[in-house]
Amino acid sequence: MANTWFETVAEAQRRAEKRLPKSVYGALIAGSERGITVEDNVGAFAELGFAPHVAGLADSRDLATKVMGQEISFPVVISPTGVQAVHPEGEVAVARAAAARGTAMGLSSFASKPVEEVVAANPQTFFQMYWIGSRGQMTERIERARAAGAVGLIATLDWSFSHGRDWGSPAIPESMSLRTMLRYAPEAITHPRWFWSFAKTGRAPDLTTPNMVPKGAEAPTFFGAYGQWMGTPPPSWDDVAWLREQWGGPFMLKGVTRVDDARRAVEAGVTAISVSNHGGHPRPAGRRRRRRRRHRGPPRRRHPARQRRREGPRSRCQGGHDRARLPVGAGGQRSGRRRERPGHPA
């Protein structure tokens, strides 16, 4: 039996790229437009570091903490992610893995598995909702999650209409009909392990969203639910407060990226906020982070005449101020100007 253990997220991603059909993997990876927001998200984590003490340390380590009233073994929870139908068990498998490590599961209302099955796999499940449909429909989703045993509610407001990618987006089928399966058969056959994982269950990937409707009702497809979201006016802060009141328990607002919005969220009575841009997938970057420039050593020495030719004449800015053309420093970057970085690879 192959070793299923892996140590890092990067290794998990390498395995996923190898295991999944190209179109399936392409639908999961990268972000919207140039992919700048995804790149910045990863870069922001890379800038974080530790400054540990070397003596006088405790002889035991405990990472346990509490999130929305739930005791978890370490400060990481599973963020809600929709349509995990790339695996036969989907969100149930993720919930089970989270429970095995003693942490909470966030379940998307766009999930491919019912909330009842996911809570059974991990009782520490937070149910996530979008502002979709009428207040009556949203109340029905809340009550279903409550009846299933969800321990918290996450309201996601960081989804947007931006979904294009500069390198193209793979086609996502509305449903797995016979015609669709025949179309994707060449990809599936060239990835036998992935194909066999579904074949042995006797079921094709389920692209419906069962948690968008009352238990037992016919579930809409992903694009059907997405269309309903597009037709729903965005919520006000009064709507956020109403949603919190309907739940009446631990309530997280996801998608906050501004201090003033964080203050308004507190005023609306939320329990917690999630600083999120939806992974950079449907929302492009608004403003780039200011990066610290790495020290690349001393600049190369140039002949004075060559340096003057490089600087060139002074030019007039649109605002009317004189500005000298800046010399090129080490690393090929003009001092005082941010170098454009390539888009995130597909």
Buried (B, 14 or more C-beta within 10 A) or exposed (E): EEEEEEEEEEEEBEEBEEBBBEBBBBBBBBBBBBBBBBBBBEEEEEEEEEEEEEEEEEEEEEEEEEBBEBEBEEEBBBBBBBBBBBBBBBBBBBBBBBBEEEBBBBBBBBBBBBBBBBBBBBBBBBBBBBBBBEEEBBBBBBBBBBEBBBBBBBBBBBBBEBBEBBEEBBEEBEBBEEEBEEEBEEBBEEBEEBBEBBEEEEEBBBBBBBBBBEBEEEBBBBBBBBEBBEEBEEBEEEBBBBBBEBBEEBBBBBBBBEEEBBEBBEEBEBBBBBEBBBBBBBBBBEEEBEEEEEEEEEEEEEEEEEEEEEEEEEEEEEEEEEEEEBBBBEEEBEEEEEEEBEBBEB
